[in-house]
Amino acid sequence: MDNMNSDTESSDGEDWKDQLQEERIDSHWLTYNPHAFLPLDDYFYRTGTVSKINIDIKIPSSEWTPHFVIGCGRSGTTVISKILSAHPDLCFLNEPRGLWMQIFPNFDVWSSQAEKRKGRLKMKKPSDQTQAKKINELLFSVTEMLGKTTLVEKTPENTFRLDWLDALFPNCKFIMVKRNPIQTARSISRFQPDTWFGYNKYKWSQLLLLLEHFKHVFKLPEEYISHAEECVFAKALVEWALCTLSAEEFKLKMSNEERKIRFYELHLESMIRNPAEETNKLMKFLNLKDSEKVYQLANSLLHRDLTFSSCIDHLSEYLINGVSEEALLGMAGSDLRNLIFQHSYHL
C-alpha cells in the first residue's frame, strides 16, 4: 500500500507481522495479537510514525463487510470486543489506526503529526470510491489471513464518524456500548490523563469543533469550557456527551427496520448483570452461530465487583482542579446535566 506520505512511515514494513504473532496475556485465548495495528502509544504520540503495511491483497465478495464496536472510550468497548473475539469465526482488531492510516492519514487526531495530516473526528463521506475499495480490501485481507470470516473493529473515535463508515461499508453493523457517564469520565481521567486528548490537545480542539456542529441542540457555558481546558474529568464528560449525540444523530437517520438489523445498543451494566443473555443477543445480532467459548469468556471477564451507581446519588466530593464533581456539574449547564441524567442507569 503506497497511500501514506513517506515521512509518516517506518522504514521496516514488516513490523506488524512480528506484532501480530506476539502472545498477549490480555488476550491469551487468541492465536494472534488484536492490538498489532494499534501504533505503540507513546512512540506514535510523540512521532506520528506508523509502519507501512505490506500484505497480499485479497478481494472480498460484495456481501462481505466489517462491523464496528463503538462508544466513548472507557465505556466497555474493549471488554465487549474481547468477549466476541472468542468466537471461532470472528477476528477482533483493537484500534487499528495503523491500518486506517494507510488509506486515510487524516484518521489521526492523536499524534504530533495530527495537525499536519489535518486529522478530523468527523470525517466527510468519501468522494473517491477507490479509497473505499482499498480499505475494504485491506481489512478483508487481514481477516482472511487470520483464518476468520467476520471482522469486528473497535476504535472509539469512530463513534464520531458513523456517516463516513456507513458510506464506506453500506451493510456494516454497529454495536454501541454505553456506560454510566460519570463512571466513564472518571475512568478516562484516571487512565491516560496526560495524553488522552491528543498531542498539544489536538483531539480536544476537534471535540470543540464538534460542539459547534451540535450547537443547535447542545450548548455548554463558557465557564465550563474554560475550566475543561485544565481538567481531564470535565473534558471527558464533553467527549462522552458528543459520542452520545453523534450516535443518536446517526441512528435517527435510520428507519426502525434498519436499526433492528444494523444498530445494537448495549449497556455495560446490563452485560455485567446478565452476561449470558446479553452475549446471546450479540451473537444473534452479528449472525454468528452459538459458541460456548464466547459465553465462558463473558463470564470470566465480567466476573468482578463493579459498583452500579447513579451519578446523582454518588457524586464525589473529591476536588478536581479545586472543583468537586457536584460543583462541576453545577457549572456545566442544563444541556449536559440533562444528558447525563438521561443516561445514568439504576440497576
N, C-alpha and C positions, 0 to 999 in steps of 0.2 A: 504494500500500500504506500503510495507516494503523495499523500494528501497533506502532510504536515510540513511546515517550514523547517528547514534544516537546523535552525538554531533551537528548535524545541525537541529534537530527537537525541537520544543517547547514541553513542557510537556502536553499541552492540545491539543488534536487532534480535538477539536470541535470549535476552534476559528473561523474558516472560515464560519461556519454556522451562527454565530451572524453577521459577517461582510456582508454576503450575503443578510441578511434581513435589513441592515441599509438603512434608507432613505437618499438620496443624493440630494442636491439642484442642482448639475450639471447634474443630470440625473433623474429629478423629474417625467418624463414620464414613467419610468420603475418601475416594481414591485420588482426589485432586484438591488443589487449594482454591477455594472460591474467591479468595482475595488477590489472585495472581495479577489481575489487570487494574487493581487499585494501586496507584502510584504510592511509593513509600511516603508516608505523611510528611515528615519533617523535610526530607530531601526535595520532594515535589513542591512543598510550600515555599521553600527558600529559592529554588531554582526554576521551577516550572517545567523541568525536564521529564519527558516520558519516553519509553522505549518505542521504537518503530516496530510494528507487528508484522512479521513475515510469516504468512500462513497460506497453505494451499486452499484456494477459494473453491467452495462447493456452491452449486446453485440450488436454492430451496424451491420446493413446489410453490405454486401460487397460494396454496392454503396455509402454508407454514407462517407462524408469527411468534415473536417473543411476547411474554406477558410481564407485567410490572407490579412490584410491591411498592406502594407509595405511602406518604405520610411524613409528618415532621420528624426530623432526626430525634433520636432518643424516645420515640413513642412505641417501640416494639417491632419496628420493621425488620430488624436483623433476626430476632428470635423467630418470627413467623417464617421468614425466608429459610432459616436453618431447618425448621421443622419440615417444611416442604421438601427440602433437599434430600431427605431420607428416602424419598420415593425413587424407585429404580429407574424410572423413565425421565426423571427431571434433573436438569442442570441448573444450579444456582450460581449467579455471578454477583459478587458484592461490590457495589460502587465501581464498576469497571471503567473509570474515567480514561484509562489508557486506551481502551478500545474506541470509545466515543470520539476521542480527540484525534484519532487517525483521519476521521472524516470531517469533524466539526471542532476546530480549535476553540471556537467561542463557547464550547461547553464548559470551559474553565472559568470559574468565578472565585477561585480559592488561592491560586498560587501567585508568586511575584510577577508572573507573565500575564495574569488575567486581564489587566488593563490594556496591554499591548494587543492581546488577542480579541479585545472587545467582547469579553465574556458577558453573557447575559443569563439571568434566571428565566425570564420569559422570552422564549425564542420564537421567531417568526416561522410560519409554515414554509417548508422548503419549496422554492420555485423551480429548483433543478431536481428532477426525478432521478438523475444519476446518483446524487448523494443518498437518496432513499434506497436505491438499489444496492449501493455499496455497503451501507451499514447493515442492511438486511442480510446480505451475503456473508458479511464478516461475523455477525452474531450466530448465524446458522452454521458456519464452518467450525466455530469453536464448539458449539453444541454437538455437532456430529463427531468431531474429533474426540470428544469425551464419551462417545457411545450413547448419547441420550437423544430423545426426540422432542422434549419440551424444555424451553428456556424460561426461567424466571429471573428477572434482573431487579436489583434494588439499589437505587440512588436517590436519597432524599430530595435533592434539587429537582428531580423530575416531576415532583408534585406541582411545581410551578409551570411545567411545560407540557401539560396534558393535550392541548390542542396540537402542539408540534408533534408529539408522539403519535397522536391519532392520525395525523396526516402521513407520517412515515409508515405506520403499521395500522391500516384501517380496521383490521379484525382483532387487534390485541385486546387483552383484558387487564383490568386494573383491580388490585386489592388494596383498598385504602385502610391503613391501620390507624386507629385512634386511641389516645390515652388521656387520662386526666390532664388538662393543660398545665396546672400548677406543678404537678409532678414532672411533666415533660420539661418545663422550663428549669426546674431545679436540677434535673439530670444534665441538661445542656450546660448550665453554669458550673457544674462540678467536673464535667468530662474533659473539655478542652477550652478552658476559658480564654486562653491567650491566642488561639488560632481558629476557633470555630467560625468566626465571621470574616475570615479571609485576610490575606496579606494586606497590611495597611487598611484593614476594614473594607476591602473591596466588595466582598459579598454583602456587607451591611449597606453599602451605597446602592447596591442593586435592590435590596429589600426596600429601601426608601423610595426608589423609583416605582416599585410595585404599590406602595402606599398611594402614589399619585393615580395609578391605574384604578384603584378601588375607592377613590375619594368620594364618589357619588353614593357609596353605601357604608363607608367605614372611615372615620376620622379619628386622629389622635391629637390631643392638646400639645402645643409646642413645648410646654413644661416637661411632659413625659418624654418626648423625643430627645430633648436636650439632656435629660437625666440618663436616658438609654445610651447615649454616646459613651458613657463611662461605666455602664452597669450591664453585665452579661445577662443577668436574670431578666432585666427589662427588655433587652434585645430579643431574648429567647421567646418571650411572650408575643412580641411582634411577629417573629418568624412563624410561631405556631398559628397565630391568627391568619397570616397571609397564606399559609398552607391550607388552612381550613376554607378560607374564602376562595382560593384557586380551585380546589376540588369541587366546592359547591357550584361555582360558576360553570365549570365544565359539565358537571352532572346534569344541570338544568337544561343543557342543550340536547340531552338525550331524551328519546321517548321512554315511556315506562317500560316497554318491552325490551328496548336496547339496554337499559340499566340492569335489568334482571340478568341479561346474558353477559354483559361486559364490565359491570362496575359493582364490586362487592365491598361493603363496609364492615369492618371487624373491630370491635372494641377489645383492646388488650385485656382489660379487666374481665370481660366475658370469657376470653380464651383461657385465662388462668383458672377461672372458676369451673368452666365446663370444657376441658381440653378435648375430650373425645368427640363431643357433639360439634364443636366449632371446627375441629380438624376434618371431620367428615364433610361438613359443608364446604370447606375449602377445596378438598379433592373433587367433589362433585362440580364445583364452580369451574375448575380447570379441566374438567372431563378426564380426570385421572382415575384409573382403576383403584379399588380399595387396596390399602397397603398397611399391614400390621406394623411394619417398621416405622411408618410415619406416626402412628398412634403411640408407639413405645417412646419415640424420641420426644414427642409432645409432652408426655407425662414426665420424662426425665428432665427436660429443660424448664418446664413450668412448675416443677415441684419445689417451690420456695415460698417464703413468707413475705408477702407484699402487703402493705397497709393500704386498704382501699379507703380513701377519704375524699370528701368533697372539699373543694378549695375554700368554700365559705366557712366550714366548720373547723378547719385545721390550718388556717393561715399562720405562718411562722412569725414570731416576734423578733427573730434574728435580724439584725441590721445588715442591709446590703448597701454598701457605699453610704452608710449613715441613714438609710431609709428602710423601714420594716416592709414586709410584703403587704400588710394591710394599708400602710400609707402609700405604697407604690400603686396599688390598685385604686386608691383614692384619687391620685393624680392622673390615672390612665384614661378617664373619660368614660361615658356611658356605653359607647360602641364596643370597646374592648371588654369592659366588665360584663356586659350582656352576653357577648360571645363566649366568654369564659364560663359564665354560669350555665349557659345552654348546653355546654359540653363537659360539665362536671358530673361524673357518674356516681350514684349512691348504690353500692352493691352490698 
